[in-house]
Amino acid sequence: MCTRSTSPRGRTGGRPRSAEADAAILEATREALVELGWSKLTMGDVAGRAGVAKTTLYRRWASKNELVVDAVAVLFDELELPDLGSLAADIAGVVVQFAALLERPETKTALMAVVAESTRDEPLRERIRASIVDRQKRLVVAGRQRAQERGELPGSPASPGGTDDLIFDVVAGAVVHRALVSAEPVDPEWVRRFTALLLGGLGAAART
């Protein structure tokens, strides 16, 4: 169900990429972000931590922005949608996973940094959308299809893409706001209430 990737997409030609080197670079990027912050992070620092030449780094990523987005994108690829027997349980399971991921210092620091930078950098915003947001919508698609197969939701909506986008925005927006903006705990009671609220509107949304 979960698609994992430790290397950025779109590169062709040249020598084959090393998955181990890519993983080391992305891990070094996250560590450097936590220790140094966005403003002090440099490509040279990441190269030194990862044990690769600076030129090797630039062959893979053209800028710090691209590197940091990919470093956080692979963390979000860890999210999964296990079959817990009901739509309510599936939603709660993903919300708990997502909140736990946002609690990790490397995720929190990297995500907040790239989102802040993207407010004045349109190409960075597009990379965030393609590498993180669009890739994680797979969870909504899979969850909706599974719920339809169980008979918990009506059949395929007229425009599933728009409905899936809306559901994703609601879930992601609520959890990010709760965990990172309000800095309130995503505890079992909040997850239960949020899931109930979401389910109350899903039946109607699936028919629009």
Buried (B, 14 or more C-beta within 10 A) or exposed (E): EEEEBBBBEEEEEEEEBBEEBBBBBBBBBBBBBBEBEBEEBEBEBBBBBBEBEBEBBEBBBEBBBBBBBBBBBBBBBEBEBEEEEBBBEBBBBBBBBBBBBBEEEBBBBBBBBBBEBBEEBEEBBEBBEBBBBEBBBBBBBBBBBBBBEEEBBBEEBEEBEEBBBBBBEBBBEBBBEBBBEEEEEBEEEBBEEBBEEBBEEBEEBBEE
